[in-house]
Amino acid sequence: MDTTTRPTTKAVPAVPELLSAPHLVDVAVPGMEGLARWLAGRGADVTGSVPPAAQDSPVVAGLRAAGVKVEVGFEAGHVRTDRTAVVWSGVVVGPHPELDRAQVLRLPVLGRALALAAVAAHPGHQVVAVGGSHSTATAAAALAAALDDGTTGWILNAASRAGSVGHASEGRLVVDFCPDTATHEATPPGAWQHRPAPHYLDKHPQLAIALITITGANAPHHADTIEGLNAAERLARTAATVVLPTWERGSKILRERLGDRPGPSVVTVGLDQDDDVRILVPRWTGDRYHVALQHQGEQHPFILPIAGRHHALAACAAIATALVLGEDPQAVAERLARFGGVERSLATVGTHSQITVVDSRARHPREVSGDVVAARMLTEGSVIAVLEPDGVARTAAHAAELGAALGNADRAVLLPVSTPLATLYADDPLDAVEQAARQALGTDAVHRIRSSPGEPCAEQQIAALTAPGDLVLVIGTDQAMRIGPRLLFHLAAPNAPIPHQL
């Protein structure tokens, strides 16, 4: 009998110990849902809380089905002593009973970004990151689809139309590191955003590859381009390889920065002949893009059933990343032929009375501009862009750009700024957006929704501006999500009251 003593290998836990039993504050908001689903799928004991208004939402139902224990309301008692950490999204304003309770219990309180860093630092999977100051959703979802071989998981901020934001698996892990997941607002000193947070990580993330989409200003995350570049460089230097799209000026600067001292290998993707992965000019056929990518001397064709040239280029950057990872081009092509883009990203809500309603989840001015331009390709009629600006802080910082971004529409309709703040101590930044939009479109082409007593509802005001053949592009991530279905109901039954539940 063999009595030789052999060293035992300790199994690597499925999740970081810090996140083995976490409580996620406002678990259903963008960015948090994907993390919760991934952790629960890997065996973590995940609890979370949501506001009462969200308790019956499909997102909450999906989280519960995935094994997340969801509590309704924000109460100190939801944070139990058996929790290993409390994770929050960064959008909390002022005092918060669950975060305050965590401090009383001396539990680690992690921002979502730090929780993602802990996941990326944990051994056992190859981490593929997508980062940038904004506009990562399409690239990250496309990359998850391109690599979906049955052993790839993902943590996304926005799901593809046929998928989910979080999926646990044993192999690769695609993570969207974009900070821009929800409406963040400037808050006074003393609020949770400004409280010091200890560094709970004993290991730094080690990424196999990072795709950096866009670097630039994006208030309130990055006040200017330099801040955006600094954040992108920090993420890039944790990766072995970085993929940079050369159609972005900021990415070209980042490439120069990364060459200043030893660092990751850099692969460029773009439309230029000297790019490492070259994109041959995308061709729009009315409902999809046909593209070809040249990599290591070979050309590979792809069909992308998504709208918007900017979204097609983001998907091409994801394809380039998959090719650099050694993925089979034919397998990637088959997977992406089923990728219909991201939820609410130039998604048709419906058509009635020959008027088509399309949703857009854009929030940053560049995203808004790209979606308005893309809407032109979806109709031969007029484009009516309905914009709900996101957050007082962002709207105030980017007001002129937001107004100018509507310049390719025929008419612009401005909804009130979406904000969690109950009281504003500053001028309404929508005034500046309206002024910039009037400069771009002309005074008569810009309309501002009024909600005073006696005024028609927003859907009635929008419908009055439309004609058969027009396309209404509804842009926003809060009340704007309800506009499309409500507008279609009003078009179908102009004299009937719109149901409250729509």
N, C-alpha and C positions, 0 to 999 in steps of 0.2 A: 504494500500500500504506500502510495506517495504521500509522505508527511511533510514535504517541503512547504515552508511558509512563503506565501506570495503576497506582495503588496496589493492592497485593495485600492481601486480607483473610485473616488467619491463622485457620485453622480452630480451633474450640474443641475441646480434647480431650474424649473421651467421659466420662472420669472425672478427678477431681483427680489431679495428678501425684503427690501424696503417697500415693495409693492405687492407682497404676497397677500395682504388683507387690507387694501386701501379703501378709504371713503372718498368719493368724487363729488365735489360740490357742483350743483347744477350739471348733472351728468349728461343731460340730453342736448346741450349746446354744441355747436360745431367744434370739432377738435377734441372734445371730451368723450363723445359717443364712441369714436373709433378706438380710443385708448381703452375704454371700459370693455368693449367687445373683445379686444385682443387679450386683455388680462384674464377675463372670465374664460375665454376659450383655452387659455393655457393653464387653467386650474386655480387661478387666484380667487380668493373669497372677496368679491367686490360688492360694496354697498355704494349707494349714491342718493342724491336728493334732487328734486325738481320743484319748480313753483307750481301751485295748484292749477294754474291755467294750462299747464303742459301735461297733467296727469293722464289724460285720455288720448294723448297723441300717439300716432303710429310709431314714433321713435321710442317712446317709453315702453310700448307694448313689445317692440323688438328687443329692447334691452332686457326686459324681464324674461322673454323667451330665450335669450342668450345666457341666462343665469345670473344677471345682475339684480341684486335686491334694491329696488327703488322705493324710497320714502317720499311722501308728498309734503311739501313745505320745508322751510329752513329752520330747524330747531336744534338746540344744543344736544338734546337727547339722541339725535341721530348719529352723533359721533361717539362710538362706544370705546371702552377701554381696551378691547381686543384688536383695535385697528393698528396697522403698522405705519400708516401715514395718511395725511389728508391732502388731496390734490384739488387745486382750483384753477380756473381758466384764466384768471387775470382780469375779468370783467366786473368783479365785485366792487361796488361803490360804498364807502362808509363802513360802519360796524356790521359784523356778520356773526350771528350766534354760533354757527358751526365752526367757523375759523377761530373765533374767540375761545370756544370750548376746546379745540385742539391745542391751543396754547396753554390753557389751564392744565390739560392732561400731559403737557410736554411731548406731544406727538410731533413728528416732523411735518411741516406744512410746505408742500411743494407746489410751485407753479407748474403748469402743464409742460412748459419747455424743459424744466429740470426732470420731470418724470420721463419724458421722451429720451432725455440724455441718459437716464438710468437704464432704460430699456436697451439703448444702443450700446451701452458699456457692458451689458451682461453677456457673458460668453454663451456659445451654443448656437448662434445663427449668424449668417452673413447679412449685414445691414446695408441696404441700398437706400440712400437718402435723396430727397428732393428738397431744395432750399431756395430761398430768395426773399426779397422784401415783400413781395406780393405775387399774385398770379401763378401759383404753383398747382392749383387744383387739377387742371386738365392734364398737365405733365405727370403728376403723381398717380392719378387714376389710370392714365394710359400705360404708365410703366408697370403698375400692378397687373393690368390686363395682359401686357406683353410678356410678363414673366410668370403668368399663372399656369404653372405646370403641375399643379396638385401638391407641391411641396413649398409653395411660396405664400407667405402671409403678408398682411399690410395693416397699417394704421394711417388712415387718410382723414382729411378735413371735409371732404365732399365725396360722396359715392358716385360711381358711374350709374347710369340709368338702369342697369341690369344687375347691379351689385350692392355691396354694403361697404360701410366706412371702416369696418374692422374685421379681420379674418385671421385666426390663429392657425399656424402650421409649424412643421418641424424644421423647415429649411430656411430659405431666404426670407428677409423681412423688408418690405418697402415702407418707409416712414416719410410723411410730409412734415417737414420741420418749419413750414411757413408760420410766422407769428400771427398772421392776419386771419384769425378764425372767427371772430365775432366783433360786435360793436364795443370797442374799448373807448373809454372817455377819460379826459383829464380830470383828476380829482385833487382835492386839497391835501396838503401835507398831513400825515396822520392816518390817511386812508390805507387800506390794505396794500395797494400798489407800492406804497412808499416805506412799508415796514421792512427792516433788515431781515434777510433770510439766510440762515447758516447754510453752508455747502455740505450736503449730505452724501455726496458721491465720493467713494474711495478709488474709483477708476474713471478714466476719461473715455468718451465714446471712441470706438475704433471702427470707422466705416470702410466697407469694401470699395464703394464708389459713391460719389455725390454728384448729382445734376443740379447746377445752380442756374435757375431760369432768368431772374431779373434782379438787378441790384439798383436801388434808388431810394428817393425819399418816399415815405409812406407814414404820415402822421397818424396816430401818435407813437408808432413804434420807432420809426427812424425820421428824425427831424429833417435830415438832408441826405444827399447822395453819399457823403462820406460815412455817415452812420450805417447806411445800408451796405456799403462796401466792407466796412469793418466787420459787421455781423456775418456777411457771406464769407469773408476770408477766414474767420474763426471756424466756421463749419467746414470749409474746404480743407483746412490744414489737419482735420481729424480723419481725412480720407486717404486711401492709397492712390486713388485715381479721381480726377475731377473732370466732368464733361461741361463745357462752356459753349453756349450758342453765340456765334459771332455777329448775329444781327442785333445784339444788345450792346450798346456802347459801354455800359457798366461792366459787362462780362469781359470786354477787351481790356479794360483797366485792371480788372481782377486778375486776368492772365498775366499782365505785366507784374503785378504785385507778387503773385505766386512764384515768378521767376527770379525775384530779388534774392532769395536764399533757398537752400535745399527744401524741398517740399513734395507735394503729391505730383504724380504724373498728370499732365494736362492733355485732354483730347478736345479738339474743337469740332463743332458741328455747325453747318451753315450753308449758304448759297454760293459761297466763293469757291473758286477752283482749288485753292490751296488749303481748304479745310480738311481735317483728318477724316471726317465723315461729311460727304457733300450731299446736299439735298438738291435734286433736280427740280425745277420750278413746279410747285404744286398746281394741278389742273382741276378746277371746279366743274362738275358736270350737272349741277342743279340739285343734287341731293347727297353728294359725297366728293371727296378729294381723291385724285389719283396722284401718287407721288412715287418717286424712286430715290433710293439712297445708295450712294457709292461708298463702299467700305472695303479697304484693302484690295483695291483694283477690281472689285466685282460690283455690279449693279443689282439691287433687289427691289422689286416693285411691291407697293402696298396700296390698299384701298382703305380710306378712312371715312366712315359714314358720319362725319361731323361737319357742322357749319362754322364758318369763320376762319379766315386765313391764319389769324393769330393762334387759334386753337389747333389748327392743322400743324403749324410750325412747332407748337408745344408738344404735340404727339410725335412729331419727327424727332425732337430732342430725346423723347423717351425711347423711341426705336433705336436711336444711336447708342443710348446707354445700354440697351439690351444687347446690341451687337458687340459692343466693347466687352461686355460680360461673357461673350462667347455663345450667346443664345442662337439657336438655329433660325435663320431668316424666314424660312417657310413656316415654321411653327409660330413665329411672331406675327407673320402676315395673316395666318388663319385666326389667331386670337383677336387681333385688332380689327379684322373684318366684322367682328361682332360687337365692337366697342362703339357705342352710340354717343359718346361724350359724357359729360357730368350732369347730374341732376340739375334742372332749372338753368342750364347753360345753353341759351338759344334753343330751348325746347318749346315746341308748339303746344299750346294749351288747348286750342281748338279753333274752329272757324264757324261763324254764323253771319248770315246776311252778307256773305262775301267779304267779311272782315275777319282777318286772321289775328289771333292773339298769341304772342311769343313771350316766353319768360327769359329773364337774364338775371344771374346772380352777381353781376358786376358791382364792385364798390369803389375800387380805385379808378381815378380818371382815365388811365390808360386802358383799363378793362372796359369801362363804359364806352370809350371811343371805338375800341375794336369791335364791340358788339353792335354798336350803331352802324358802323360801316358794313358789318356782315349782314345786318338786317336788310340792307339795300339789295343784297344778292338773293333774298328770299321772296321778293315781291316786285311786280311791275308798277304797283300803285305807290301811294305816299307812305312814308314812315312816320308814325307818331310815336315819339320816345317819351315814355312816362317814367320819370326819375324820382325815386325816394332816396335822397342822400343819406349816407350812413354815418351817424354820429356827429355831434356838434364839433368835437375836436378835429376829426378828419375834414368835415365840410368847411370849417373855418380856415384850415390850413391849405386846402386844395380848391377853394371856391372858384377861382378864375379858371382853373384847369377843368373842373367839372362842367362849368357852363360851356366852355369851348368844346368839350368832348361831345356835346349834343349837336355840333355844327353840321353834321352830315344827315341829320333828320330833316323832315319838312316842317314838322311842328314839335315843340317840346312842352310837356306838361310837368309841372313841378309839384310833388307831394311834400308835406311837412317832413322835416328832418327826423329820422329815426334815432331815438336816444333813450337810454334807461334813466336819465336824469329827470327827477320830478320837477325841479325848478332850474331855470336858466338865469344866470347872473351876467349875461352878456347879450349883445345884439344877436338877433336871429341870423345865422350865416346864410340862410336861404336868399336873403336880399342880394348878397354878392354873387351867388350862383345865377340868380335871375338876371342881374345886370350883364354878366358875361355871356349868358345865353342869348340875350337880346342883341348884343354886339355881333354874335355869330350868325343869328338867324333872322334878325329884324324884330322890331317891337311886336308886330301883330302875330308873329308865329310862336310866341312864348306865352304860356298860360299857367297861372298859379291856382292850385286848388284851394278854395276857401271852404271852411267848415262851419261858418256861422249859422245860427238858426235861420231857416227859410231858404238856405242855399240848397240846390240839388246835391245829391251825393256825388262822390268822386266819379263813380262809374257813369252816371248820367252826364256829367260834364265832359268826360272823355268821349263818350259815344256821340255827343253833339258835334265833335270835331272830325268825325270819321265819315268816309264814304265807301261804297262798294269797291273792293279791290285793294283797300288800304291794309297796312300791317301795323298793329299796335305792339310796340316793344316795351314790356313792363320791367323796369330795372330796379332791383332792391332785394333786401333779405328779411324784411320785417312785415309790415302791413302790405307791402307790394305783393307778397306771395298770395294774398287773397284777391287782389284786383282782377287777375285774369278770369278765374271762374265766375266772379260776380259780374264782370263786364259781359261775358258770354250769356249769362242768365238774363241780364237786362236787354241785350240785343234780341234774345229770343222772345222775351215777354216785356216789352217797354212799359206797359201800364201796371205790371204786377210789382209788389214790394219784394225787394231782394231778401231771401231768407237770411236770418242772422247767422246761421251756422256756416254759410258759404264764406 
